[in-house]
Amino acid sequence: MDAADFACARCGSPGARFATYAGFLCAACNAALPKACDFCSRRPPAWRFPGAAFEYADGLAHVDADWLACMRCHRLIIAGRHVALCDLAVRAFLRQVPGARRDRAAIWRLFADFHNAFRAHRRGDPYRVDH
């Protein structure tokens, strides 16, 4: 399975490679998506963490260079509270996708790996985002 196997959740075009809170999206739909926290997907972003772009899940997903964080997630990141951040992200995801609750442990591991990749690709200090 590769990125060509995923259809965009918005427009249906093949090759959706951007993992977002709205599902896998093509480049055009990802650019048009209202921005939300990349960690909890529940709040508007207040901080931008510079980073390097990378492929994830054996090339199935593409992650943009920078990550956006709401105030709450920003505080957890700065405090180094990685487990609490992962718990928050998983709870937010399971509220959006309640049928996935039976796979909570696997989802937690996936989110933890994703957050580890964020930390590995982070470049520089965060800065405020103007709304």
ABEGO torsion letter per residue (X at the ends): XBAAABBBAAAGBBGBABBBAAEBBBAAAAAABBBBBAAAGABBBABBBBBBBBBBGGGABBBBABBBBBAAAAAAAAAGBAAAAAAAAAAAAAAABAAAAAAAAAAAAAAAAAAAAAAAABBEBBBBBBX
